[in-house]
Amino acid sequence: MSLTPDHILQTGLAFWASKTLLSAVEMEIFTELAKHPGDLGTLQGRMGLHPRGARDFLDALVALKFLQRGDDGIYRNTPETDLFLDKAKPSYIGGILEMANHRLYPFWGSLTEAVRTGESQNESKGGHDPFAALYADPAKLKEFLRAMSGVSRGANMAIAQKFPWAKYQSCADIGTAQGDLVTQITLAHPHLQGIGFDLPEVAPIFEDYIAANGLAERVKFAGGSFFTDELPQADVLLFGHILHDWNLDTKLMLLNKAYAALPVGGAVVVYDSIIDDARKENAFGLLMSLNMLIETPGGFDYTGADCISWMQEAGFTNCRVEHLVGPDSMVIGIK
């Protein structure tokens, strides 16, 4: 077997492909092509592309399998980009890519400093609250919350199907953001009442999203901070992409608060990009943990065994890990 540098070069230069996709999302190429497939000349004019780069840009998207170009020279979306990157469709997941382009891409340029210093490299650099700047700016907040829905949609739908909801009557989504997790659960299970818990600034965005999904009668918003307020009472408390934002002490505090708020027989559901226990396979989960290094003063991702041990320390029993989709898994504990 001869050794080649292919894997090294592909990974080392992967930012070329990444930025090509992110720029296409930024320019709404996929949204435009969903409405009007077109040839090179048409797209140059319609999308404002300079002749020097337009052909290479579009053909790079073809070679990367994000676009198709027929023998007639017409560019079209692939089935995947048509479903997931057309802003006009409810299945759009581009919000997380928009945020990656605007925020994460430049911050990751400082990964070396982060690994050497242990300090975050975003707006929280220097010890500032990592969420204060986001929540203070309505436009940034809306982009962030929409991004959370996009990156979580598949796992949210899986939780709605895989968790035994027939046993329970109510659920509360802690750190609800736009509210997609409680939306997917209550859409799939009409007997459930739902609560979305987040900082008060989130309320208008949450309520608009819930109303758009026809759930205003069954799903309500509860404003508060999980640092200073008790968690809402419900049969099931959910933490979707929440625990990894915080240091170990805060993770344990949240699980203890969940235990106090739940009735006997109630359940806590934690989901993130759970790292495999051997820490060798879930590259996305490990890279997400590095993203938490970039984005937060103390956050990190964790293994299923880690989370189970924290749940048991808080008093939960019958803890288990269940895969959802892609790199995401949920950890369940029973009071």
ZAMAR-983498 format. One record per residue (C-alpha): residue number from 1; residue in one letter; x, y, z. Coordinates in steps of 0.001 Angstrom, whole numbers. Example, Ala and Ser with C-alpha at 12.3 -4.5 7.8 and 13.67 -1.06 7.14 Angstrom:
! residues 2
+------+------+---------+---------+---------+
! resi ! resn !      c1 !      c2 !      c3 !
+------+------+---------+---------+---------+
!    1 !    A !   12300 !   -4500 !    7800 !
!    2 !    S !   13670 !   -1060 !    7140 !
+------+------+---------+---------+---------+
! end
This chain:
! residues 335
+------+------+---------+---------+---------+
! resi ! resn !      c1 !      c2 !      c3 !
+------+------+---------+---------+---------+
!    1 !    M !       0 !       0 !       0 !
!    2 !    S !    1539 !    3309 !   -1101 !
!    3 !    L !    1095 !    6383 !    1053 !
!    4 !    T !    -310 !    9568 !    -478 !
!    5 !    P !    -813 !   13079 !     891 !
!    6 !    D !   -4398 !   13257 !    -457 !
!    7 !    H !   -6171 !   13241 !    2906 !
!    8 !    I !   -3767 !   15821 !    4331 !
!    9 !    L !   -4209 !   18186 !    1403 !
!   10 !    Q !   -7975 !   17743 !    1203 !
!   11 !    T !   -8368 !   18559 !    4891 !
!   12 !    G !   -5785 !   21332 !    4968 !
!   13 !    L !   -7438 !   23127 !    2065 !
!   14 !    A !  -11029 !   22232 !    2972 !
!   15 !    F !  -11730 !   25899 !    3670 !
!   16 !    W !  -11727 !   26469 !    -111 !
!   17 !    A !  -14800 !   24287 !    -539 !
!   18 !    S !  -16365 !   25546 !    2692 !
!   19 !    K !  -16139 !   29212 !    1737 !
!   20 !    T !  -17443 !   28483 !   -1771 !
!   21 !    L !  -20588 !   26939 !    -286 !
!   22 !    L !  -20953 !   29669 !    2360 !
!   23 !    S !  -20673 !   32410 !    -259 !
!   24 !    A !  -23281 !   30678 !   -2425 !
!   25 !    V !  -25658 !   30613 !     553 !
!   26 !    E !  -24890 !   34255 !    1312 !
!   27 !    M !  -25745 !   35248 !   -2280 !
!   28 !    E !  -28898 !   33058 !   -2212 !
!   29 !    I !  -27774 !   31133 !   -5300 !
!   30 !    F !  -29819 !   28069 !   -4319 !
!   31 !    T !  -32947 !   30102 !   -3575 !
!   32 !    E !  -32712 !   31800 !   -6956 !
!   33 !    L !  -32096 !   28549 !   -8835 !
!   34 !    A !  -35075 !   26927 !   -7102 !
!   35 !    K !  -37232 !   29545 !   -8829 !
!   36 !    H !  -35307 !   30079 !  -12061 !
!   37 !    P !  -32638 !   27634 !  -13312 !
!   38 !    G !  -30381 !   29471 !  -15743 !
!   39 !    D !  -27282 !   29413 !  -17886 !
!   40 !    L !  -24005 !   31194 !  -17152 !
!   41 !    G !  -24903 !   34477 !  -18821 !
!   42 !    T !  -28301 !   34652 !  -17163 !
!   43 !    L !  -26911 !   33948 !  -13700 !
!   44 !    Q !  -24082 !   36448 !  -14112 !
!   45 !    G !  -26596 !   39195 !  -14675 !
!   46 !    R !  -29211 !   38051 !  -12202 !
!   47 !    M !  -26811 !   37326 !   -9311 !
!   48 !    G !  -24329 !   40132 !   -9968 !
!   49 !    L !  -21375 !   37824 !  -10669 !
!   50 !    H !  -18251 !   39210 !  -12369 !
!   51 !    P !  -17364 !   37416 !  -15621 !
!   52 !    R !  -13861 !   36609 !  -14367 !
!   53 !    G !  -15073 !   34429 !  -11478 !
!   54 !    A !  -18630 !   33445 !  -12368 !
!   55 !    R !  -17931 !   30337 !  -14440 !
!   56 !    D !  -15357 !   28900 !  -12038 !
!   57 !    F !  -17590 !   29662 !   -9044 !
!   58 !    L !  -20647 !   27940 !  -10492 !
!   59 !    D !  -18686 !   25003 !  -11892 !
!   60 !    A !  -16921 !   24550 !   -8561 !
!   61 !    L !  -20392 !   24173 !   -7005 !
!   62 !    V !  -21137 !   21565 !   -9696 !
!   63 !    A !  -17925 !   19649 !   -8954 !
!   64 !    L !  -18679 !   19824 !   -5217 !
!   65 !    K !  -22125 !   18263 !   -5924 !
!   66 !    F !  -24108 !   21296 !   -4796 !
!   67 !    L !  -25309 !   22202 !   -8309 !
!   68 !    Q !  -26044 !   20304 !  -11499 !
!   69 !    R !  -25275 !   21550 !  -15031 !
!   70 !    G !  -26979 !   19825 !  -17933 !
!   71 !    D !  -25799 !   19439 !  -21513 !
!   72 !    D !  -27902 !   22516 !  -22270 !
!   73 !    G !  -25664 !   24581 !  -19971 !
!   74 !    I !  -28482 !   25221 !  -17502 !
!   75 !    Y !  -27500 !   25265 !  -13818 !
!   76 !    R !  -29944 !   23681 !  -11364 !
!   77 !    N !  -29956 !   22735 !   -7688 !
!   78 !    T !  -29280 !   19176 !   -6650 !
!   79 !    P !  -32169 !   17485 !   -4796 !
!   80 !    E !  -30392 !   18162 !   -1478 !
!   81 !    T !  -29662 !   21841 !   -2057 !
!   82 !    D !  -33150 !   22360 !   -3465 !
!   83 !    L !  -34685 !   20961 !    -274 !
!   84 !    F !  -32328 !   22336 !    2353 !
!   85 !    L !  -30879 !   25575 !     921 !
!   86 !    D !  -33909 !   27230 !    -663 !
!   87 !    K !  -34988 !   29970 !    1752 !
!   88 !    A !  -38576 !   29704 !     569 !
!   89 !    K !  -38928 !   26153 !    1923 !
!   90 !    P !  -39610 !   25291 !    5589 !
!   91 !    S !  -36856 !   22666 !    5329 !
!   92 !    Y !  -34213 !   25410 !    4891 !
!   93 !    I !  -31174 !   24799 !    7099 !
!   94 !    G !  -29006 !   27581 !    5722 !
!   95 !    G !  -29358 !   29707 !    8840 !
!   96 !    I !  -26479 !   27899 !   10512 !
!   97 !    L !  -24396 !   28384 !    7372 !
!   98 !    E !  -25242 !   32087 !    7296 !
!   99 !    M !  -24038 !   32379 !   10881 !
!  100 !    A !  -20952 !   30312 !   10072 !
!  101 !    N !  -20138 !   32695 !    7250 !
!  102 !    H !  -20721 !   35909 !    9197 !
!  103 !    R !  -19321 !   34887 !   12578 !
!  104 !    L !  -17640 !   31504 !   12888 !
!  105 !    Y !  -15482 !   31632 !    9762 !
!  106 !    P !  -13456 !   34670 !   10877 !
!  107 !    F !  -13327 !   33565 !   14535 !
!  108 !    W !  -11900 !   30164 !   13599 !
!  109 !    G !   -8912 !   31986 !   12142 !
!  110 !    S !   -7810 !   32364 !   15765 !
!  111 !    L !   -8016 !   28663 !   16675 !
!  112 !    T !   -4264 !   28470 !   17329 !
!  113 !    E !   -4546 !   31237 !   19913 !
!  114 !    A !   -7578 !   29552 !   21464 !
!  115 !    V !   -5810 !   26199 !   21816 !
!  116 !    R !   -2746 !   27858 !   23329 !
!  117 !    T !   -4551 !   30205 !   25714 !
!  118 !    G !   -7849 !   28433 !   26427 !
!  119 !    E !   -9627 !   31720 !   25779 !
!  120 !    S !  -12653 !   32298 !   23552 !
!  121 !    Q !  -12062 !   34241 !   20348 !
!  122 !    N !  -15462 !   35790 !   19583 !
!  123 !    E !  -17340 !   38731 !   21140 !
!  124 !    S !  -16776 !   37136 !   24561 !
!  125 !    K !  -12982 !   37466 !   24289 !
!  126 !    G !  -11690 !   39060 !   27456 !
!  127 !    G !  -14342 !   37550 !   29711 !
!  128 !    H !  -17483 !   39171 !   28312 !
!  129 !    D !  -20834 !   37354 !   28321 !
!  130 !    P !  -20827 !   35350 !   25059 !
!  131 !    F !  -24557 !   35866 !   24521 !
!  132 !    A !  -24898 !   39498 !   25623 !
!  133 !    A !  -23915 !   40976 !   22257 !
!  134 !    L !  -26166 !   38567 !   20379 !
!  135 !    Y !  -29227 !   39180 !   22538 !
!  136 !    A !  -28731 !   42948 !   22520 !
!  137 !    D !  -28898 !   43148 !   18705 !
!  138 !    P !  -32315 !   42099 !   17304 !
!  139 !    A !  -30908 !   41324 !   13845 !
!  140 !    K !  -28062 !   39208 !   15211 !
!  141 !    L !  -30434 !   37504 !   17635 !
!  142 !    K !  -32875 !   36581 !   14875 !
!  143 !    E !  -30062 !   35192 !   12720 !
!  144 !    F !  -28696 !   33188 !   15660 !
!  145 !    L !  -32077 !   31727 !   16621 !
!  146 !    R !  -32875 !   30841 !   13013 !
!  147 !    A !  -29468 !   29191 !   12771 !
!  148 !    M !  -30206 !   27081 !   15838 !
!  149 !    S !  -33412 !   25844 !   14222 !
!  150 !    G !  -31591 !   24917 !   11040 !
!  151 !    V !  -28799 !   22955 !   12644 !
!  152 !    S !  -31223 !   21218 !   15035 !
!  153 !    R !  -34153 !   20381 !   12738 !
!  154 !    G !  -33208 !   16767 !   11972 !
!  155 !    A !  -32500 !   15905 !   15598 !
!  156 !    N !  -35659 !   17709 !   16745 !
!  157 !    M !  -37780 !   15599 !   14397 !
!  158 !    A !  -35999 !   12438 !   15544 !
!  159 !    I !  -36725 !   13240 !   19210 !
!  160 !    A !  -40372 !   13743 !   18311 !
!  161 !    Q !  -40431 !   10204 !   16905 !
!  162 !    K !  -38021 !    8244 !   19108 !
!  163 !    F !  -38889 !    9393 !   22631 !
!  164 !    P !  -41911 !    7630 !   24264 !
!  165 !    W !  -44145 !   10712 !   24342 !
!  166 !    A !  -47355 !    8725 !   24903 !
!  167 !    K !  -46295 !    8336 !   28557 !
!  168 !    Y !  -46240 !   12088 !   29183 !
!  169 !    Q !  -48562 !   15082 !   29001 !
!  170 !    S !  -46240 !   18085 !   28885 !
!  171 !    C !  -42723 !   19168 !   27963 !
!  172 !    A !  -40565 !   22249 !   28370 !
!  173 !    D !  -37712 !   23179 !   26040 !
!  174 !    I !  -34986 !   24929 !   28048 !
!  175 !    G !  -33081 !   27518 !   26026 !
!  176 !    T !  -35730 !   27179 !   23359 !
!  177 !    A !  -34398 !   29745 !   20840 !
!  178 !    Q !  -36891 !   29989 !   17963 !
!  179 !    G !  -38812 !   27035 !   19400 !
!  180 !    D !  -38318 !   24369 !   16750 !
!  181 !    L !  -37765 !   21495 !   19205 !
!  182 !    V !  -41039 !   22002 !   21095 !
!  183 !    T !  -42705 !   22704 !   17736 !
!  184 !    Q !  -41680 !   19397 !   16179 !
!  185 !    I !  -42656 !   17469 !   19319 !
!  186 !    T !  -46101 !   19022 !   19720 !
!  187 !    L !  -46860 !   18835 !   15995 !
!  188 !    A !  -46219 !   15086 !   16139 !
!  189 !    H !  -48139 !   14540 !   19418 !
!  190 !    P !  -51394 !   16525 !   19657 !
!  191 !    H !  -52002 !   15458 !   23268 !
!  192 !    L !  -48947 !   17350 !   24550 !
!  193 !    Q !  -48786 !   20823 !   26053 !
!  194 !    G !  -45478 !   22627 !   25509 !
!  195 !    I !  -43410 !   25420 !   27038 !
!  196 !    G !  -40477 !   27294 !   25548 !
!  197 !    F !  -38146 !   28769 !   28202 !
!  198 !    D !  -35582 !   31422 !   27285 !
!  199 !    L !  -34580 !   35012 !   27985 !
!  200 !    P !  -37468 !   37490 !   27553 !
!  201 !    E !  -35880 !   39012 !   24413 !
!  202 !    V !  -36623 !   35759 !   22588 !
!  203 !    A !  -40395 !   35929 !   23174 !
!  204 !    P !  -41511 !   37754 !   19982 !
!  205 !    I !  -39440 !   35503 !   17706 !
!  206 !    F !  -40628 !   32373 !   19509 !
!  207 !    E !  -44274 !   33402 !   19495 !
!  208 !    D !  -44208 !   34237 !   15774 !
!  209 !    Y !  -42696 !   30831 !   15012 !
!  210 !    I !  -45211 !   28980 !   17178 !
!  211 !    A !  -48136 !   30874 !   15653 !
!  212 !    A !  -46876 !   30167 !   12127 !
!  213 !    N !  -47005 !   26464 !   12980 !
!  214 !    G !  -50557 !   26693 !   14366 !
!  215 !    L !  -49548 !   25824 !   17934 !
!  216 !    A !  -50388 !   28985 !   19872 !
!  217 !    E !  -53115 !   27208 !   21875 !
!  218 !    R !  -50831 !   24431 !   23128 !
!  219 !    V !  -47346 !   25972 !   23313 !
!  220 !    K !  -46524 !   28969 !   25500 !
!  221 !    F !  -43424 !   31032 !   26175 !
!  222 !    A !  -41919 !   31389 !   29657 !
!  223 !    G !  -39346 !   34140 !   30054 !
!  224 !    G !  -36465 !   33810 !   32466 !
!  225 !    S !  -32820 !   32934 !   33012 !
!  226 !    F !  -31806 !   29435 !   34009 !
!  227 !    F !  -29035 !   31022 !   36069 !
!  228 !    T !  -31358 !   32957 !   38360 !
!  229 !    D !  -34825 !   31425 !   37935 !
!  230 !    E !  -36307 !   28029 !   38588 !
!  231 !    L !  -37022 !   25915 !   35528 !
!  232 !    P !  -40648 !   25545 !   34413 !
!  233 !    Q !  -42456 !   22463 !   35638 !
!  234 !    A !  -43349 !   19821 !   33053 !
!  235 !    D !  -43226 !   16046 !   32669 !
!  236 !    V !  -40193 !   16223 !   30360 !
!  237 !    L !  -37459 !   18872 !   30335 !
!  238 !    L !  -35325 !   19149 !   27205 !
!  239 !    F !  -31881 !   20702 !   26720 !
!  240 !    G !  -31093 !   20829 !   23002 !
!  241 !    H !  -27594 !   22111 !   22190 !
!  242 !    I !  -27513 !   23846 !   25583 !
!  243 !    L !  -25206 !   21963 !   27929 !
!  244 !    H !  -22207 !   22233 !   25625 !
!  245 !    D !  -22270 !   26050 !   25952 !
!  246 !    W !  -21203 !   25948 !   29589 !
!  247 !    N !  -18480 !   24770 !   31954 !
!  248 !    L !  -18852 !   21684 !   34118 !
!  249 !    D !  -20220 !   23517 !   37153 !
!  250 !    T !  -23008 !   25044 !   35058 !
!  251 !    K !  -23793 !   21728 !   33386 !
!  252 !    L !  -24236 !   20152 !   36816 !
!  253 !    M !  -26284 !   23118 !   38055 !
!  254 !    L !  -28707 !   22791 !   35127 !
!  255 !    L !  -29163 !   19063 !   35661 !
!  256 !    N !  -29772 !   19626 !   39373 !
!  257 !    K !  -32361 !   22293 !   38554 !
!  258 !    A !  -34006 !   19908 !   36102 !
!  259 !    Y !  -34203 !   17207 !   38769 !
!  260 !    A !  -35821 !   19663 !   41210 !
!  261 !    A !  -38423 !   20813 !   38656 !
!  262 !    L !  -39498 !   17383 !   37421 !
!  263 !    P !  -42192 !   15209 !   38997 !
!  264 !    V !  -41337 !   11661 !   40053 !
!  265 !    G !  -41274 !    9613 !   36858 !
!  266 !    G !  -40456 !   12689 !   34782 !
!  267 !    A !  -37603 !   12684 !   32296 !
!  268 !    V !  -34731 !   14909 !   31278 !
!  269 !    V !  -33536 !   14780 !   27665 !
!  270 !    V !  -30153 !   16257 !   26785 !
!  271 !    Y !  -28934 !   16303 !   23227 !
!  272 !    D !  -25801 !   17571 !   21574 !
!  273 !    S !  -23242 !   16216 !   19143 !
!  274 !    I !  -22397 !   13574 !   21742 !
!  275 !    I !  -18796 !   12390 !   21384 !
!  276 !    D !  -18270 !    8635 !   21250 !
!  277 !    D !  -16912 !    7252 !   24515 !
!  278 !    A !  -13590 !    6274 !   22897 !
!  279 !    R !  -13243 !    9821 !   21486 !
!  280 !    K !  -12105 !    8492 !   18098 !
!  281 !    E !  -15118 !    8491 !   15745 !
!  282 !    N !  -17415 !   11507 !   16082 !
!  283 !    A !  -15163 !   14087 !   14450 !
!  284 !    F !  -18060 !   16548 !   14219 !
!  285 !    G !  -18629 !   16348 !   17969 !
!  286 !    L !  -14953 !   16929 !   18674 !
!  287 !    L !  -14810 !   19851 !   16234 !
!  288 !    M !  -17968 !   21241 !   17839 !
!  289 !    S !  -16154 !   21139 !   21160 !
!  290 !    L !  -13373 !   23210 !   19582 !
!  291 !    N !  -16092 !   25559 !   18355 !
!  292 !    M !  -17212 !   25932 !   21963 !
!  293 !    L !  -13604 !   26806 !   22805 !
!  294 !    I !  -13799 !   29547 !   20167 !
!  295 !    E !  -17297 !   30710 !   21136 !
!  296 !    T !  -17554 !   30442 !   24931 !
!  297 !    P !  -15434 !   31052 !   28039 !
!  298 !    G !  -15932 !   27512 !   29397 !
!  299 !    G !  -18126 !   25382 !   27129 !
!  300 !    F !  -17198 !   21954 !   25794 !
!  301 !    D !  -18841 !   18924 !   24253 !
!  302 !    Y !  -18795 !   15557 !   25990 !
!  303 !    T !  -19295 !   11822 !   25717 !
!  304 !    G !  -22426 !    9867 !   26533 !
!  305 !    A !  -20646 !    8348 !   29520 !
!  306 !    D !  -19790 !   11846 !   30786 !
!  307 !    C !  -23415 !   12967 !   30576 !
!  308 !    I !  -24742 !    9822 !   32244 !
!  309 !    S !  -22346 !   10314 !   35155 !
!  310 !    W !  -23533 !   13927 !   35577 !
!  311 !    M !  -27177 !   12844 !   35451 !
!  312 !    Q !  -26590 !   10153 !   38037 !
!  313 !    E !  -24815 !   12670 !   40275 !
!  314 !    A !  -27965 !   14833 !   40079 !
!  315 !    G !  -30130 !   11835 !   41081 !
!  316 !    F !  -31433 !   10555 !   37729 !
!  317 !    T !  -31684 !    6812 !   37083 !
!  318 !    N !  -32244 !    4544 !   34080 !
!  319 !    C !  -29961 !    6785 !   32043 !
!  320 !    R !  -29260 !    5845 !   28442 !
!  321 !    V !  -27846 !    7236 !   25198 !
!  322 !    E !  -29836 !    6995 !   21978 !
!  323 !    H !  -28617 !    8081 !   18547 !
!  324 !    L !  -30741 !   10647 !   16709 !
!  325 !    V !  -29364 !   11690 !   13314 !
!  326 !    G !  -25898 !   12432 !   11979 !
!  327 !    P !  -23560 !   13345 !   14828 !
!  328 !    D !  -26374 !   14049 !   17316 !
!  329 !    S !  -27505 !   11737 !   20122 !
!  330 !    M !  -29741 !   12245 !   23142 !
!  331 !    V !  -29105 !   11215 !   26722 !
!  332 !    I !  -32213 !   10411 !   28767 !
!  333 !    G !  -32547 !   10239 !   32532 !
!  334 !    I !  -35571 !    9434 !   34718 !
!  335 !    K !  -36423 !   10965 !   38099 !
+------+------+---------+---------+---------+
! end
